[in-house]
């Protein structure tokens, strides 16, 4: 049979994650206030867009009839790999 836990200890442990989150938020507010602003986002727009575009490929032209586009989450596609084909929307 389990012994009942101390209610004071259980109450504090239950609120510990909230205390940690609030502490980090307050520290971040005072230390990062000058770094994270809309002006900073505007100034770094090109770098942010390059990061976004590095993770996606946009194909608007150049795929001819009979050609396929291979997409994969692998680092590289190797010759002879099994492929699953899907019809895309135009």
C-alpha positions as a Python dict, from the first residue, in 0.01 Angstrom:
ca = {
    (1, 'X'): (0, 0, 0),
    (2, 'X'): (128, 348, -83),
    (3, 'X'): (189, 607, 180),
    (4, 'X'): (7, 935, 118),
    (5, 'X'): (237, 1209, -6),
    (6, 'X'): (295, 1527, 188),
    (7, 'X'): (37, 1778, 51),
    (8, 'X'): (278, 2073, 89),
    (9, 'X'): (546, 1899, -116),
    (10, 'X'): (301, 1780, -382),
    (11, 'X'): (156, 2132, -419),
    (12, 'X'): (501, 2290, -471),
    (13, 'X'): (610, 2022, -719),
    (14, 'X'): (289, 2071, -912),
    (15, 'X'): (359, 2443, -955),
    (16, 'X'): (734, 2412, -1023),
    (17, 'X'): (705, 2404, -1407),
    (18, 'X'): (496, 2723, -1403),
    (19, 'X'): (749, 2895, -1176),
    (20, 'X'): (1034, 2795, -1409),
    (21, 'X'): (848, 2920, -1720),
    (22, 'X'): (764, 3253, -1557),
    (23, 'X'): (1123, 3295, -1434),
    (24, 'X'): (1266, 3233, -1782),
    (25, 'X'): (1007, 3468, -1935),
    (26, 'X'): (1097, 3750, -1697),
    (27, 'X'): (1471, 3701, -1753),
    (28, 'X'): (1415, 3692, -2130),
    (29, 'X'): (1205, 4007, -2116),
    (30, 'X'): (1486, 4204, -1956),
    (31, 'X'): (1781, 4050, -2143),
    (32, 'X'): (1637, 4009, -2496),
    (33, 'X'): (1422, 4319, -2515),
    (34, 'X'): (1674, 4501, -2736),
    (35, 'X'): (1736, 4203, -2966),
    (36, 'X'): (1394, 4066, -3059),
    (37, 'X'): (1189, 4343, -3217),
    (38, 'X'): (1003, 4399, -3541),
    (39, 'X'): (1295, 4615, -3653),
    (40, 'X'): (1530, 4320, -3601),
    (41, 'X'): (1301, 4096, -3806),
    (42, 'X'): (1286, 4359, -4082),
    (43, 'X'): (1665, 4398, -4081),
    (44, 'X'): (1718, 4020, -4105),
    (45, 'X'): (1438, 3953, -4353),
    (46, 'X'): (1668, 3824, -4629),
    (47, 'X'): (1840, 3575, -4397),
    (48, 'X'): (1505, 3453, -4264),
    (49, 'X'): (1367, 3406, -4615),
    (50, 'X'): (1681, 3222, -4725),
    (51, 'X'): (1645, 2987, -4428),
    (52, 'X'): (1281, 2924, -4517),
    (53, 'X'): (1354, 2869, -4884),
    (54, 'X'): (1641, 2630, -4807),
    (55, 'X'): (1382, 2386, -4675),
    (56, 'X'): (1141, 2399, -4971),
    (57, 'X'): (1165, 2372, -5348),
    (58, 'X'): (932, 2572, -5567),
    (59, 'X'): (897, 2443, -5923),
    (60, 'X'): (700, 2667, -6153),
    (61, 'X'): (848, 2578, -6492),
    (62, 'X'): (1084, 2339, -6664),
    (63, 'X'): (929, 1996, -6604),
    (64, 'X'): (848, 1845, -6943),
    (65, 'X'): (596, 1575, -7027),
    (66, 'X'): (723, 1235, -6919),
    (67, 'X'): (967, 1379, -6663),
    (68, 'X'): (925, 1333, -6289),
    (69, 'X'): (1025, 1530, -5984),
    (70, 'X'): (1168, 1319, -5703),
    (71, 'X'): (1110, 1443, -5349),
    (72, 'X'): (1263, 1280, -5048),
    (73, 'X'): (1341, 1353, -4687),
    (74, 'X'): (1668, 1164, -4731),
    (75, 'X'): (1995, 1352, -4776),
    (76, 'X'): (2029, 1216, -5130),
    (77, 'X'): (1841, 991, -5366),
    (78, 'X'): (2041, 694, -5497),
    (79, 'X'): (2007, 516, -5829),
    (80, 'X'): (1784, 210, -5808),
    (81, 'X'): (1586, 327, -5505),
    (82, 'X'): (1219, 227, -5495),
    (83, 'X'): (992, 519, -5575),
    (84, 'X'): (626, 581, -5505),
    (85, 'X'): (457, 795, -5768),
    (86, 'X'): (181, 1046, -5703),
    (87, 'X'): (-15, 1263, -5941),
    (88, 'X'): (12, 1631, -5862),
    (89, 'X'): (-226, 1915, -5919),
    (90, 'X'): (-147, 2165, -6188),
}
